[in-house]
Each structure stands twice: as C-alpha cells, then as structure tokens.
C-alpha cells in the first residue's frame, strides 16, 4: 500500500508489482503508481488537464437530456488525499459520453472533438440542407504523446488487464476501470467498465461498456466489460469492411519512458 497524509491506498488485488515502467503500471492498473504520478504532476496541473479533456462540461452533443454538471474537485478544494484518489480515477462523477470523448482525444492525435449524431440534413427532394463536419474544440495532447498512449493502451490488451478485449486479426487498445459509486449508500457498489479502440494503429471505432453494480463473481472491468467491447468492436469492424491483419504489433516505445518505485512509499503533500 501507499500512504498519503495518513490515508492508505492499495491496488484492488493487494499485490505488490515492484518497480514498473509507466506502461507496466497501466497494464497492471496500479493505483499506487498513478498516485505517485499525480503527486509529481501536482493539483493545479492535474485540474488543468481534467478541464482540457472536457471532463468539467457537457459535450454539447445534438441529443436531449445530456447531464449539465459533472462532480469533481477543483484545485482549491483538492488536498493530497483527494489528488491521490482522483489520480487513479476515483472521486469524480462524469458522464460516459464525456469519458468517451476524452479517450478519443487520447488516441486520435490529441484533439478533443465535438461529438455529434446527425451528419447531414436532407430536404424531401434529397438536396442537402445542412452538412455537419467534425469540429475540433482544442488540442489537448501533442501528436507524439497520443502515439505513445496508443502503444501503451495496446500493451494493456496484449499483456495486461485488457486481454479479454483481444480480437483475432485486429490490433486493439484499451483500459479497464472498476470504480466505487459516489452516489450509493452501499460502500461495495461498483461500476465495471472497459474502453476499447480499434484498430489502435489507425483509430476508427471506440466502444465504452459500463456495467452498473454487476451481480457477478467479480466487479473487474477487464473481466466483465472487456469481452463485450471485443464482441461489439469485432462485429462493427467486419460490418464496416475493415480488413483483418496479421501484422505483428510494434514494440512499445513507452516501455522505458519512466521507472516508478515499488509501492510502500509515502506522499504527504502535492
């Protein structure tokens, strides 16, 4: 476990991972590692990125009843314990659409896009009244950083907790999530989620599956939600005519990007 201002955090499986690269920490969903990353980043920068990825505002999609307000910590209300919790994905409440849009920005070259459903409005005679084109809200990441993240997400599916999202003949990247529910009186209530992108070397489709309080032997998103992602994406890729490939995945250049110390360290401020 890791201690932050007297509060102890641990990984879900209570296992020690030892020294890890950032890629390995992502593969293992290592809470302690991301707590350390969050502490190094600091609350101001963390909250700036949180906002940049669109997680503090509605997406503005052309559908009714989108939630108007997310629940999150601002920098002035975030202490070291709150930063630690937020750093591995807890203590915030955002919509699934906001999360999907943010992940798209991670893998598409770093652009936060405006999601939309209607691409074209036609008159009764078939003439186009309005043509809607993709709109980039802002650049969130450098293109090379996005490339690194694609490699890391592919490593999760190849070697880590996302193995159940593998699809024969397609390169897939993804990440699992198992979160406690903020609005539940049951402390054991969980949301098991997985997000997958394919083909990860040329992102075209994203699938986010979230299971609300699953009644199963586990609440792990990599076990419950990842297989659903794989099935949905495989059918979509085949339907859209994306050919399968036997090309071997490239070795991740992110593997040695940074080394993280073993768990057991203590952070009392950030």
Backbone bond lengths (Angstrom), bond angles and torsions (degrees), N, CA, C in turn:
res aa  C-N    CA-C-N  psi(-1)  N-CA   C-N-CA  omega(-1)  CA-C   N-CA-C  phi
1 X - - - 1.456 - - 1.525 109.54 -
2 X 1.317 115.02 170.15 1.458 121.25 177.56 1.526 107.83 -129.34
3 X 1.315 116.43 140.34 1.461 121.48 -178.04 1.519 110.13 -105.12
4 X 1.325 115.91 128.47 1.462 122.27 177.22 1.524 107.63 -125.21
5 X 1.314 116.26 110.51 1.470 121.61 179.80 1.523 111.83 49.18
6 X 1.330 116.00 40.36 1.454 121.02 177.04 1.510 115.63 88.57
7 X 1.326 117.96 -5.83 1.464 122.03 177.57 1.522 109.19 -101.44
8 X 1.332 116.59 132.36 1.458 121.16 -176.32 1.533 110.38 -98.88
9 X 1.316 115.30 134.41 1.461 122.61 176.36 1.529 108.55 -121.61
10 X 1.324 115.74 149.05 1.463 119.86 177.41 1.523 109.27 -146.88
11 X 1.321 116.00 166.88 1.459 120.16 174.57 1.526 109.30 -75.96
12 X 1.317 115.93 159.88 1.462 120.25 -175.48 1.522 112.14 -61.14
13 X 1.346 116.50 -34.81 1.460 118.92 -177.45 1.526 113.21 -91.79
14 X 1.331 116.92 0.82 1.468 122.79 177.17 1.530 112.49 60.52
15 X 1.328 118.30 21.03 1.459 121.20 179.68 1.524 110.55 -94.12
16 X 1.326 115.14 150.99 1.457 121.01 174.30 1.524 108.25 -90.05
17 X 1.321 116.55 127.87 1.458 120.79 179.34 1.520 112.60 -94.84
18 X 1.325 117.83 -17.28 1.453 120.59 -177.42 1.517 111.09 73.37
19 X 1.334 116.18 -163.44 1.468 120.72 179.16 1.524 109.59 -66.44
20 X 1.329 116.58 134.11 1.460 121.75 -176.53 1.516 110.66 -137.61
21 X 1.323 115.79 151.10 1.457 119.79 164.67 1.525 107.54 -77.45
22 X 1.330 116.97 169.91 1.461 120.06 178.26 1.527 110.14 -63.24
23 X 1.325 117.07 -37.98 1.461 120.27 178.01 1.519 110.87 -61.29
24 X 1.313 116.93 -45.17 1.460 120.20 179.33 1.524 111.32 -64.59
25 X 1.326 116.91 -36.44 1.466 120.20 176.75 1.525 110.62 -62.24
26 X 1.338 116.70 -39.07 1.462 120.67 177.41 1.526 110.29 -68.27
27 X 1.330 117.12 -42.57 1.462 121.13 177.94 1.524 111.23 -57.56
28 X 1.329 115.86 -40.73 1.458 121.57 -175.16 1.523 113.67 -89.88
29 X 1.331 117.34 -1.34 1.473 121.17 -174.40 1.522 110.32 49.11
30 X 1.317 115.64 50.22 1.460 121.47 -173.51 1.529 110.74 -82.33
31 X 1.319 116.44 105.47 1.460 120.72 -178.53 1.521 112.38 -59.56
32 X 1.342 116.35 -42.37 1.461 119.52 -177.70 1.520 112.00 -59.88
33 X 1.321 116.36 -40.32 1.462 119.71 -179.05 1.518 111.28 -63.24
34 X 1.325 116.78 -42.45 1.458 118.89 -177.99 1.523 111.85 -76.26
35 X 1.316 117.29 -23.78 1.460 119.87 170.24 1.522 109.49 -63.66
36 X 1.334 116.82 -42.36 1.459 120.71 178.28 1.528 111.46 -65.49
37 X 1.322 116.39 -40.37 1.466 120.16 177.70 1.527 110.18 -63.60
38 X 1.340 116.48 -43.37 1.458 120.16 178.20 1.514 112.31 -61.19
39 X 1.337 116.73 -39.60 1.463 120.52 179.32 1.519 110.87 -65.14
40 X 1.331 116.65 -39.67 1.466 120.10 178.37 1.524 111.19 -67.97
41 X 1.322 115.81 -36.27 1.465 120.02 -179.73 1.526 111.07 -69.26
42 X 1.332 116.50 -42.38 1.458 120.57 -179.14 1.520 112.07 90.70
43 X 1.332 115.73 154.49 1.465 119.98 -173.57 1.523 112.94 -65.81
44 X 1.332 118.15 -37.99 1.466 119.98 -177.83 1.522 110.82 -63.97
45 X 1.328 116.93 -49.49 1.463 120.49 -179.44 1.523 110.79 -66.29
46 X 1.333 116.80 -38.57 1.461 119.93 178.78 1.525 110.41 -59.55
47 X 1.316 116.78 -48.39 1.466 120.60 -178.84 1.524 111.77 -67.30
48 X 1.324 117.26 -32.79 1.465 120.35 176.09 1.526 110.63 -63.25
49 X 1.337 116.93 -44.78 1.465 120.12 178.38 1.525 110.82 -66.45
50 X 1.320 116.92 -40.05 1.463 121.69 178.38 1.524 110.05 -55.49
51 X 1.323 116.02 -44.12 1.462 120.59 178.87 1.522 111.55 -71.61
52 X 1.327 117.13 -39.98 1.466 120.67 -177.84 1.521 111.88 -61.17
53 X 1.329 116.34 -34.26 1.462 120.14 179.52 1.527 112.62 -80.83
54 X 1.319 117.71 6.42 1.456 121.27 174.66 1.510 114.91 79.35
55 X 1.329 118.07 20.32 1.457 120.97 -174.72 1.521 113.47 -88.59
56 X 1.325 117.22 3.45 1.464 121.00 178.76 1.525 112.02 -114.60
57 X 1.324 117.79 11.92 1.459 120.26 -175.55 1.520 109.70 -151.77
58 X 1.332 118.31 154.56 1.461 120.57 175.11 1.529 110.23 -61.72
59 X 1.311 116.43 152.24 1.466 119.72 179.84 1.521 111.81 -73.24
60 X 1.347 117.11 -25.34 1.458 120.16 -176.90 1.509 113.40 81.59
61 X 1.334 117.38 20.53 1.460 120.90 179.44 1.530 110.18 -61.17
62 X 1.327 116.11 152.71 1.461 121.57 -177.47 1.531 111.43 -81.14
63 X 1.311 116.14 55.66 1.456 123.89 175.14 1.526 108.14 -136.58
64 X 1.329 117.86 150.26 1.468 119.71 179.90 1.525 111.89 -78.57
65 X 1.318 115.09 161.79 1.468 123.85 169.20 1.519 114.24 67.59
66 X 1.331 117.79 27.21 1.461 118.00 173.55 1.527 108.66 -70.03
67 X 1.339 118.53 135.69 1.477 119.98 177.74 1.523 111.24 -54.35
68 X 1.321 116.41 135.76 1.463 121.31 -175.26 1.522 113.51 -90.91
69 X 1.319 117.77 -16.88 1.450 118.98 -173.06 1.523 110.76 -141.38
70 X 1.320 116.23 124.39 1.453 121.56 171.09 1.528 108.84 -87.06
71 X 1.316 115.99 163.07 1.463 121.72 174.54 1.517 108.33 -109.91
72 X 1.322 116.58 124.25 1.457 120.03 -175.18 1.526 109.29 -160.77
73 X 1.323 115.46 163.97 1.459 121.33 175.96 1.522 109.73 -90.27
74 X 1.318 116.07 136.90 1.457 121.00 169.05 1.526 108.19 -91.97
75 X 1.324 116.14 162.63 1.461 120.00 -174.14 1.525 112.29 -59.30
76 X 1.334 117.07 -35.57 1.461 119.52 -177.57 1.524 112.97 -73.66
77 X 1.322 117.46 -14.12 1.462 121.86 179.00 1.527 112.18 -109.84
78 X 1.315 116.81 4.20 1.460 121.36 -174.09 1.523 110.75 -102.93
79 X 1.314 116.23 111.76 1.453 121.37 173.11 1.515 110.23 -90.71
80 X 1.322 118.53 -177.43 1.465 121.35 -178.68 1.523 113.52 -61.69
81 X 1.333 117.78 -35.63 1.465 120.04 179.40 1.528 110.42 -69.64
82 X 1.334 116.93 -42.63 1.464 120.43 178.43 1.526 110.83 -64.55
83 X 1.327 117.39 -40.76 1.462 120.63 177.28 1.518 110.42 -61.83
84 X 1.319 117.03 -42.78 1.462 120.68 179.39 1.520 111.04 -60.91
85 X 1.324 116.76 -44.81 1.456 121.15 -179.39 1.526 111.40 -65.67
86 X 1.327 116.24 -43.77 1.466 120.21 179.53 1.525 111.87 -66.49
87 X 1.324 117.23 -30.56 1.462 121.26 -174.62 1.518 112.47 -63.68
88 X 1.339 117.96 -27.42 1.467 118.63 177.05 1.529 111.96 -110.64
89 X 1.339 116.36 20.42 1.454 120.17 166.69 1.512 116.78 98.89
90 X 1.330 118.24 11.02 1.455 120.67 177.58 1.531 109.98 -101.68
91 X 1.332 115.55 175.92 1.475 123.87 169.77 1.522 114.61 69.14
92 X 1.317 118.61 14.28 1.469 122.19 174.60 1.522 108.24 -132.25
93 X 1.315 115.78 153.41 1.459 120.93 177.25 1.517 108.23 -131.61
94 X 1.333 115.68 109.13 1.461 121.70 -178.77 1.521 108.96 -129.36
95 X 1.318 116.21 163.67 1.460 119.45 -178.76 1.524 110.30 -78.66
96 X 1.331 114.87 157.13 1.461 119.70 178.78 1.523 111.01 -64.35
97 X 1.326 116.27 -33.03 1.457 119.49 179.58 1.524 111.07 -67.65
98 X 1.331 116.68 -39.33 1.465 120.01 175.75 1.520 110.53 -61.36
99 X 1.332 116.39 -42.18 1.455 120.43 179.29 1.528 110.88 -64.33
100 X 1.331 116.96 -43.81 1.459 120.17 179.70 1.524 111.02 -61.72
101 X 1.327 117.06 -42.48 1.465 120.38 179.13 1.521 111.04 -64.11
102 X 1.337 116.72 -38.49 1.462 120.49 179.32 1.519 111.11 -65.82
103 X 1.337 117.22 -42.34 1.467 120.15 179.17 1.523 110.45 -66.23
104 X 1.328 116.99 -36.48 1.470 119.48 175.20 1.524 110.30 -57.09
105 X 1.324 116.67 -41.43 1.463 120.13 178.91 1.519 111.50 -64.99
106 X 1.316 116.69 -33.17 1.464 120.56 179.28 1.525 110.98 -63.71
107 X 1.337 117.47 -38.08 1.470 120.24 -170.95 1.525 114.45 -104.00
108 X 1.325 118.97 -12.98 1.474 119.74 -171.36 1.524 114.23 -95.72
109 X 1.323 116.61 14.72 1.452 119.95 -176.05 1.512 112.73 104.89
110 X 1.336 116.61 3.83 1.457 120.79 174.83 1.505 115.83 97.07
111 X 1.344 118.39 13.21 1.464 121.95 -176.96 1.530 110.83 -99.53
112 X 1.329 117.09 125.96 1.458 121.42 172.90 1.522 107.89 -83.57
113 X 1.326 116.14 113.21 1.455 121.58 -174.28 1.527 111.31 -98.61
114 X 1.325 115.31 153.93 1.458 122.42 174.17 1.529 108.26 -81.74
115 X 1.334 119.20 113.31 1.470 119.24 179.02 1.526 111.09 -72.42
116 X 1.325 116.35 147.18 1.459 120.47 177.57 1.519 109.27 -152.95
117 X 1.323 116.11 159.06 1.459 122.67 -179.46 1.521 110.61 -105.20
118 X 1.333 116.65 -48.40 1.467 121.72 -177.00 1.522 109.38 -85.50
119 X 1.325 116.74 122.17 1.461 120.50 179.11 1.524 112.48 -99.62
120 X 1.347 116.39 -20.11 1.466 118.69 -176.89 1.525 109.66 -156.29
121 X 1.335 116.59 140.16 1.459 122.64 175.72 1.522 107.81 -114.75
122 X 1.341 115.87 124.15 1.460 121.44 -176.01 1.524 111.15 -111.08
123 X 1.314 116.01 146.41 1.462 122.62 172.86 1.529 108.99 -79.42
124 X 1.343 117.75 164.26 1.473 120.03 178.68 1.525 113.30 -55.23
125 X 1.337 117.41 -28.88 1.463 119.38 -179.75 1.523 112.43 -85.13
126 X 1.318 116.87 2.72 1.454 120.25 177.72 1.509 115.12 93.56
127 X 1.305 117.90 -7.60 1.462 120.43 178.53 1.535 110.48 -73.80
128 X 1.305 114.67 146.72 1.458 120.23 -178.56 1.523 110.75 -77.55
129 X 1.326 115.93 123.64 1.462 121.37 175.49 1.519 110.27 -87.21
130 X 1.312 115.26 -43.13 1.465 119.70 -179.59 1.519 109.66 -148.35
131 X 1.306 116.23 134.69 1.462 123.03 177.02 1.525 107.75 -114.41
132 X 1.310 115.92 120.71 1.456 120.47 -179.13 1.526 109.53 -99.38
133 X 1.306 115.50 131.78 1.459 121.04 -178.92 1.522 109.53 -115.48
134 X 1.323 117.14 155.74 1.469 119.65 177.06 1.525 111.30 -57.28
135 X 1.327 115.78 139.04 1.462 122.10 -179.51 1.524 108.71 -122.30
136 X 1.325 115.87 127.22 1.460 121.28 176.63 1.525 109.07 -90.12
137 X 1.317 117.00 121.00 1.464 120.88 178.30 1.523 111.46 -72.56
138 X 1.335 115.30 -44.78 1.467 119.77 -179.29 1.525 109.64 -171.73
139 X 1.310 114.69 160.59 1.458 121.96 174.89 1.528 107.84 -88.15
140 X 1.334 116.40 120.95 1.463 121.34 -176.14 1.525 111.65 -99.94
141 X 1.326 116.30 -40.65 1.461 122.15 -178.87 1.517 109.94 -125.97
142 X 1.321 115.95 157.02 1.452 120.33 169.93 1.533 108.81 -68.84
143 X 1.327 116.36 151.27 1.460 120.33 -179.73 1.520 111.20 -59.37
144 X 1.333 117.14 -38.70 1.461 119.63 -179.29 1.529 111.38 -69.32
145 X 1.330 117.38 -31.00 1.466 119.99 175.56 1.521 110.27 -68.50
146 X 1.325 116.51 -39.64 1.456 121.05 176.55 1.526 110.64 -61.61
147 X 1.327 117.14 -40.23 1.461 120.96 177.31 1.526 110.49 -60.77
148 X 1.319 116.33 -43.96 1.463 120.53 177.95 1.524 111.01 -60.85
149 X 1.330 116.96 -41.42 1.460 120.43 179.91 1.522 111.57 -66.35
150 X 1.322 118.21 -35.67 1.467 120.17 176.12 1.524 110.35 -61.82
151 X 1.330 116.07 -42.71 1.459 120.03 178.80 1.527 111.04 -63.54
152 X 1.316 116.43 -41.25 1.461 120.20 -179.88 1.528 111.19 -66.82
153 X 1.320 117.26 -40.39 1.460 120.20 179.16 1.521 111.58 -68.69
154 X 1.323 116.86 -32.49 1.463 119.06 174.90 1.525 110.29 -67.27
155 X 1.328 116.67 -37.60 1.465 120.54 177.94 1.526 111.06 -61.88
156 X 1.331 117.40 -34.82 1.467 121.06 177.22 1.521 110.63 -59.77
157 X 1.341 116.41 -42.03 1.462 121.02 -178.31 1.527 111.27 -76.52
158 X 1.313 117.00 -33.72 1.466 120.07 -178.74 1.523 112.41 -77.96
159 X 1.329 116.78 -40.79 1.463 119.84 -169.45 1.524 114.67 -125.06
160 X 1.322 118.44 -15.02 1.458 120.59 -170.46 1.512 114.49 -111.46
161 X 1.324 115.05 -144.64 1.455 120.98 -174.54 1.511 115.09 -75.89
162 X 1.334 117.64 2.78 1.455 120.71 -179.55 1.515 114.40 -108.18
163 X 1.331 117.76 20.05 1.470 120.51 -176.76 1.520 112.78 -58.29
164 X 1.320 117.37 -30.22 1.467 120.37 -179.20 1.522 112.84 -70.58
165 X 1.328 117.72 -5.49 1.466 121.02 177.61 1.522 112.18 -95.63
166 X 1.322 117.74 2.05 1.463 120.20 179.84 1.526 110.55 -64.73
167 X 1.341 115.70 141.77 1.464 122.74 178.40 1.522 107.54 -127.47
168 X 1.328 119.15 122.05 1.465 120.87 -179.06 1.524 111.82 -54.98
169 X 1.332 115.88 126.24 1.455 120.74 176.09 1.507 115.25 87.96
170 X 1.333 117.93 -6.04 1.462 121.00 -179.65 1.528 110.25 -125.79
171 X 1.315 115.48 144.44 1.457 121.18 175.56 1.528 108.62 -90.36
172 X 1.308 115.53 124.87 1.466 122.02 -173.63 1.523 109.37 -124.73
173 X 1.314 115.92 140.15 1.458 121.73 170.99 1.508 109.13 -119.95
174 X 1.318 117.14 152.20 1.455 118.18 -179.15 1.508 113.09 -170.54
175 X 1.321 114.49 179.85 1.466 121.63 177.16 1.523 109.23 -156.27
176 X 1.320 114.53 137.79 1.460 120.92 178.68 1.521 110.63 -89.78
177 X 1.321 114.81 164.68 1.457 120.20 175.57 1.518 109.99 -155.04
178 X 1.315 117.11 131.92 1.461 122.11 173.73 1.520 106.81 -131.01
179 X 1.316 116.41 105.93 1.467 119.85 -171.54 1.522 111.63 -116.67
180 X 1.321 115.09 147.89 1.455 120.95 170.95 1.529 109.04 -75.96
181 X 1.340 116.23 145.00 1.456 120.40 -179.33 1.522 109.98 -84.72
182 X 1.326 115.82 128.99 1.459 120.32 -178.66 1.519 112.65 -73.41
183 X 1.330 117.11 -28.18 1.464 120.68 -172.09 1.525 112.49 -104.95
184 X 1.324 117.59 24.00 1.454 120.84 -178.01 1.527 110.49 -115.75
185 X 1.340 115.23 139.06 1.462 119.79 175.80 1.522 111.58 -75.15
186 X 1.321 116.05 -16.73 1.464 121.82 179.17 1.524 109.21 -86.28
187 X 1.320 117.23 112.52 1.460 120.82 -177.99 1.527 112.23 -65.84
188 X 1.331 116.72 -18.09 1.460 120.20 -179.66 1.530 112.56 -92.30
189 X 1.326 117.63 -1.83 1.464 120.69 -178.91 1.524 110.28 -66.87
190 X 1.319 116.51 132.56 1.455 122.14 -176.03 1.531 111.10 -133.48
191 X 1.321 115.24 156.71 1.460 122.46 168.27 1.520 106.78 -116.59
192 X 1.316 116.57 120.43 1.464 122.04 179.81 1.519 108.68 -98.49
193 X 1.317 117.17 118.89 1.463 120.00 -174.77 1.523 111.52 -132.61
194 X 1.310 113.85 158.72 1.465 120.95 171.86 1.517 107.76 -151.20
195 X 1.322 115.58 138.27 1.458 121.03 174.78 1.519 107.79 -118.77
196 X 1.322 116.17 133.55 1.462 121.32 -178.56 1.519 109.71 -132.65
197 X 1.324 115.28 146.22 1.466 122.65 -179.42 1.523 108.30 -129.33
198 X 1.332 116.39 136.44 1.462 120.37 178.82 1.523 110.02 -151.04
199 X 1.342 115.67 149.75 1.464 126.68 -17.23 1.536 108.80 -66.52
200 X 1.305 118.40 137.27 1.453 120.25 -172.66 1.523 111.74 -69.98
201 X 1.335 117.79 -23.62 1.467 119.70 177.81 1.522 111.71 -81.50
202 X 1.329 117.74 -13.28 1.467 123.44 176.19 1.526 107.29 -149.28
203 X 1.335 117.94 74.04 1.464 121.20 -169.02 1.525 113.57 -56.03
204 X 1.336 115.10 126.09 1.457 121.26 177.45 1.528 112.47 -126.92
205 X 1.329 116.61 -32.80 1.456 120.14 -175.11 1.529 110.42 -134.85
206 X 1.332 114.36 140.92 1.461 121.47 175.96 1.519 108.78 -124.94
207 X 1.318 115.57 138.44 1.462 121.10 176.58 1.524 108.48 -129.75
208 X 1.321 116.22 124.94 1.461 122.36 176.87 1.522 108.21 -118.22
209 X 1.320 116.17 118.85 1.464 122.07 179.94 1.521 108.57 -114.94
210 X 1.335 116.86 124.16 1.462 122.53 179.89 1.525 108.82 -125.21
211 X 1.311 116.81 122.96 1.458 122.87 179.17 1.528 108.59 -106.43
212 X 1.318 115.70 116.11 1.460 122.05 -175.23 1.529 109.95 -85.87
213 X 1.320 116.52 113.46 1.461 123.64 -179.92 1.529 111.77 50.49
214 X 1.316 117.47 61.04 1.467 119.97 -179.13 1.530 111.49 -65.67
215 X 1.314 115.90 139.25 1.462 121.75 176.10 1.525 107.23 -97.23
216 X 1.307 115.49 91.71 1.457 120.77 -173.86 1.519 108.89 -151.95
217 X 1.318 115.18 177.69 1.463 120.66 179.68 1.524 111.74 -71.54
218 X 1.319 116.79 -13.89 1.454 121.65 179.82 1.520 109.46 -146.68
219 X 1.315 116.10 162.03 1.465 120.57 172.69 1.522 110.35 -116.42
220 X 1.318 117.30 15.48 1.461 121.61 -177.29 1.526 110.71 -74.15
221 X 1.328 116.29 126.41 1.454 120.17 179.46 1.515 112.93 -62.72
222 X 1.339 117.23 -33.86 1.454 120.29 179.13 1.511 113.19 -66.91
223 X 1.334 116.97 -23.81 1.462 120.96 179.33 1.523 112.29 -91.20
224 X 1.331 117.15 -39.23 1.461 120.91 -173.44 1.523 113.72 -96.19
225 X 1.321 117.12 -45.14 1.468 120.76 -172.01 1.521 113.27 -91.25
226 X 1.330 117.42 -31.29 1.466 120.35 -177.84 1.527 112.94 -59.51
227 X 1.347 119.94 -42.93 1.471 118.50 178.34 1.522 113.03 -61.79
228 X 1.328 116.91 -33.62 1.470 120.13 178.06 1.526 109.72 -67.09
229 X 1.331 116.51 -42.58 1.466 120.60 176.04 1.521 110.73 -56.95
230 X 1.329 116.03 -45.43 1.461 120.21 -178.31 1.522 111.26 -61.00
231 X 1.325 116.78 -43.35 1.461 120.31 -178.87 1.526 111.44 -66.12
232 X 1.324 116.57 -45.06 1.468 120.42 -179.76 1.523 110.75 -63.90
233 X 1.329 116.63 -46.20 1.462 119.83 -178.28 1.518 111.90 -66.60
234 X 1.325 117.42 -40.07 1.466 119.00 -179.56 1.522 110.71 -62.06
235 X 1.327 117.14 -45.85 1.460 119.76 178.97 1.529 111.26 -63.72
236 X 1.322 116.94 -37.37 1.465 121.04 179.08 1.518 111.25 -66.94
237 X 1.325 117.13 -45.54 1.461 121.44 -179.44 1.522 111.18 -62.29
238 X 1.325 116.43 -42.61 1.467 120.16 178.85 1.522 110.13 -66.01
239 X 1.325 116.81 -44.97 1.465 121.04 -179.42 1.519 111.66 -60.73
240 X 1.333 116.50 -38.96 1.455 120.64 -178.95 1.526 112.92 -85.13
241 X 1.306 117.77 3.74 1.457 121.29 173.60 1.513 115.17 75.24
242 X 1.317 117.73 23.90 1.466 120.53 177.10 1.521 107.98 -78.62
243 X 1.328 118.02 118.26 1.472 119.76 -174.76 1.519 112.33 -69.42
244 X 1.303 115.27 146.43 1.458 120.06 172.17 1.520 108.72 -73.28
245 X 1.308 115.73 151.92 1.455 120.48 179.62 1.511 109.22 -133.73
246 X 1.316 115.84 148.90 1.466 120.79 176.98 1.515 110.61 -103.93
247 X 1.344 116.05 9.56 1.457 120.12 -179.43 1.520 110.47 -61.19
248 X 1.310 116.38 131.25 1.462 121.16 179.84 1.519 109.74 -69.96
249 X 1.317 118.12 138.03 1.467 120.50 178.00 1.515 111.28 -61.32
250 X 1.335 116.03 144.92 1.457 120.61 177.69 1.515 109.79 -71.46
251 X 1.324 116.43 147.14 1.460 120.82 176.24 1.521 109.04 -64.51
252 X 1.307 116.46 138.91 1.457 120.54 -176.05 1.515 111.42 -72.06
253 X 1.333 116.11 123.34 1.460 120.15 176.24 1.516 111.02 -76.34
254 X 1.337 116.32 -9.49 1.463 120.09 -179.07 1.522 112.17 -85.81
255 X 1.327 117.52 -6.22 1.458 120.63 -172.49 1.513 112.51 -59.18
256 X 1.331 117.14 -35.26 1.460 120.09 -179.10 1.526 111.45 -111.13
257 X 1.329 115.75 24.27 1.464 119.31 -176.21 1.520 111.85 -62.58
258 X 1.309 116.89 -37.62 1.462 120.56 179.32 1.511 108.57 -163.09
259 X 1.309 116.63 144.51 1.454 121.32 176.58 1.517 109.08 -103.38
260 X 1.319 115.63 137.73 1.451 121.51 179.18 1.517 108.64 -112.54
261 X 1.323 117.69 140.38 1.457 119.78 179.56 1.514 111.74 -69.15
262 X 1.319 115.08 163.18 1.456 120.01 177.81 1.515 110.03 -63.86
263 X 1.359 115.30 160.67 1.454 118.22 179.90 1.522 109.78 -70.08
264 X 1.334 114.39 169.81 1.449 119.87 -177.42 1.515 112.56 109.02
265 X 1.351 118.07 -10.38 1.453 121.39 178.34 1.526 110.19 -74.51
266 X 1.313 115.50 168.14 1.459 120.83 -178.53 1.513 110.40 -127.06
267 X 1.352 116.45 133.37 1.458 122.84 174.77 1.522 107.43 -121.72
268 X 1.318 116.98 120.17 1.458 120.80 -178.27 1.523 112.95 -104.36
269 X 1.309 117.99 -2.25 1.462 119.89 178.05 1.501 110.13 -166.15
270 X 1.329 116.15 160.61 1.457 120.78 179.19 1.519 108.34 -151.37
